[in-house]
Amino acid sequence: MIGFAGAALGAVAVAAVPMVAFRENRIVDGVTATALSALGPLAWIALALWIVTGGIAVLRPSAIRSLLRACTASSAFLLVLAASGAAATRFADSAQSAAARTSFGPGFYVTVLALFLSLYAPPASGRSRIVRLLVIMLPLVGVAALAVAGVLDQLGIVREFDLARTTFLREVRRHLFYALGATGFAVALGVPMGVLSAHRPRVEALVMGGLNLGQVFPALAFVGLMMPVLGDLGDRFTALKSVGVSGIGWAPVFVVLLVYALYPVTRNTLVAIRQLDAAVIDSARGMGMSRWRLLAEVELPLAFPVVLAGVRVALVQSTAGAIVAAFVGGGGLGTIVFFGLEQTSMDLVLVGVLPIVALALGFDAALRGLEGLVGGEAVIAP
């Protein structure tokens, strides 16, 4: 009944929870209003669609009903979004001030949760990939269409994005450098360490003991510990200083993210190698394979799906963790987040937070899809 719960949440959000807040500027709280009181007839249509979605959700599951439920839930969400954009335009015209903001209230975020529950409720058995793709793309295409049409231009989050546009792409690139760079180095180091640990128990105790210790430190405390160490190294070695290694900037954050990312990659590699079928390994040895050939042609290919699951965990973790770079002048999307907090602008905070969430979900979905193609599933041994 997850789909019905999502529809019920959507109906309650539209009917009774503040959906938008009209603010004279960033600082003041402004006046909140529910969708029914502020968004006009479109809100009533959205409420009706949520009720229809709930009715579909209680019927026997099928591929057609799942797609129909996705259509009604997506339409309800998009109607609320479009009506919010129209209300923001009316408020901006009446306020006649560039500082005026129309922000989303708690009802909008409840609506997003309702949409998620409605779209990703347990689907009908055997639902095709085409139907799954349509379910995912419906709200995304709808939001993109509203944005291109200019319906959302006066919403607070869009206004803040326009103001931050000059620095946004630069901070996205820096954020990707942390996420992809730390994960790439973790794969280059973690896979060999995992293989070696799988074959040598003494090495396992040393490697996994060190990595377990690295997981104990909170991110900010760990960055703080790295700052004097890397600052001293940068002062002592000009080659390191020339590439930017110092107590502030990218280096301490990169090292911390690398240590965090090493654990899932190394652990999954170790587990995958140890769980290989002994009969397969014996057969390969019986064919005269050398130690290196056995590793390259048998062990690593068979272990690849589980190793890939560790890479996925590391990449998503690094994408989220890179936000701490803002604390030490390392840039990234965290800079936008904390700049928004300083200015008490939650719309600007969302400009930084939403891309982080989107990147993490995108990386997770892409690597899960690749895992599905190679027949793997996430395994992180305790």
Rosetta blueprint (number, residue, H / E / L):
1 M L
2 I H
3 G H
4 F H
5 A H
6 G H
7 A H
8 A H
9 L H
10 G H
11 A H
12 V H
13 A H
14 V H
15 A H
16 A H
17 V L
18 P E
19 M E
20 V E
21 A E
22 F E
23 R E
24 E L
25 N L
26 R L
27 I L
28 V L
29 D L
30 G L
31 V E
32 T E
33 A E
34 T E
35 A H
36 L H
37 S H
38 A H
39 L L
40 G L
41 P H
42 L H
43 A H
44 W H
45 I H
46 A H
47 L H
48 A H
49 L H
50 W H
51 I H
52 V H
53 T H
54 G H
55 G H
56 I H
57 A H
58 V L
59 L L
60 R L
61 P L
62 S L
63 A H
64 I H
65 R H
66 S H
67 L H
68 L H
69 R H
70 A H
71 C H
72 T H
73 A H
74 S H
75 S H
76 A H
77 F H
78 L H
79 L H
80 V H
81 L H
82 A H
83 A H
84 S H
85 G H
86 A H
87 A H
88 A H
89 T H
90 R H
91 F H
92 A H
93 D H
94 S H
95 A H
96 Q L
97 S L
98 A L
99 A L
100 A L
101 R E
102 T E
103 S E
104 F E
105 G L
106 P H
107 G H
108 F H
109 Y H
110 V H
111 T H
112 V H
113 L H
114 A H
115 L H
116 F H
117 L H
118 S H
119 L H
120 Y L
121 A L
122 P L
123 P L
124 A L
125 S L
126 G L
127 R L
128 S L
129 R H
130 I H
131 V H
132 R H
133 L H
134 L H
135 V H
136 I H
137 M H
138 L H
139 P H
140 L H
141 V H
142 G H
143 V H
144 A H
145 A H
146 L H
147 A H
148 V H
149 A L
150 G L
151 V L
152 L L
153 D L
154 Q L
155 L L
156 G H
157 I H
158 V H
159 R H
160 E H
161 F H
162 D H
163 L H
164 A H
165 R H
166 T H
167 T H
168 F H
169 L H
170 R H
171 E H
172 V H
173 R H
174 R H
175 H H
176 L H
177 F H
178 Y H
179 A H
180 L H
181 G H
182 A H
183 T H
184 G H
185 F H
186 A H
187 V H
188 A H
189 L H
190 G H
191 V H
192 P H
193 M H
194 G H
195 V H
196 L H
197 S H
198 A H
199 H H
200 R L
201 P H
202 R H
203 V H
204 E H
205 A H
206 L H
207 V H
208 M H
209 G H
210 G H
211 L H
212 N H
213 L H
214 G H
215 Q H
216 V H
217 F L
218 P L
219 A H
220 L H
221 A H
222 F H
223 V H
224 G H
225 L H
226 M H
227 M H
228 P H
229 V H
230 L H
231 G H
232 D H
233 L H
234 G H
235 D H
236 R H
237 F L
238 T H
239 A H
240 L H
241 K H
242 S H
243 V L
244 G L
245 V L
246 S L
247 G L
248 I L
249 G L
250 W H
251 A H
252 P H
253 V H
254 F H
255 V H
256 V H
257 L H
258 L H
259 V H
260 Y H
261 A H
262 L H
263 Y H
264 P H
265 V H
266 T H
267 R H
268 N H
269 T H
270 L H
271 V H
272 A H
273 I H
274 R H
275 Q L
276 L L
277 D L
278 A H
279 A H
280 V H
281 I H
282 D H
283 S H
284 A H
285 R H
286 G H
287 M L
288 G L
289 M L
290 S L
291 R H
292 W H
293 R H
294 L H
295 L H
296 A H
297 E H
298 V H
299 E H
300 L H
301 P H
302 L H
303 A H
304 F H
305 P H
306 V H
307 V H
308 L H
309 A H
310 G H
311 V H
312 R H
313 V H
314 A H
315 L H
316 V H
317 Q H
318 S H
319 T H
320 A H
321 G H
322 A H
323 I H
324 V H
325 A H
326 A H
327 F H
328 V H
329 G L
330 G L
331 G L
332 G L
333 L H
334 G H
335 T H
336 I H
337 V H
338 F H
339 F H
340 G H
341 L H
342 E H
343 Q L
344 T L
345 S L
346 M H
347 D H
348 L H
349 V H
350 L H
351 V H
352 G H
353 V H
354 L H
355 P H
356 I H
357 V H
358 A H
359 L H
360 A H
361 L H
362 G H
363 F H
364 D H
365 A H
366 A H
367 L H
368 R H
369 G H
370 L H
371 E H
372 G H
373 L H
374 V H
375 G L
376 G L
377 E L
378 A L
379 V L
380 I L
381 A L
382 P L
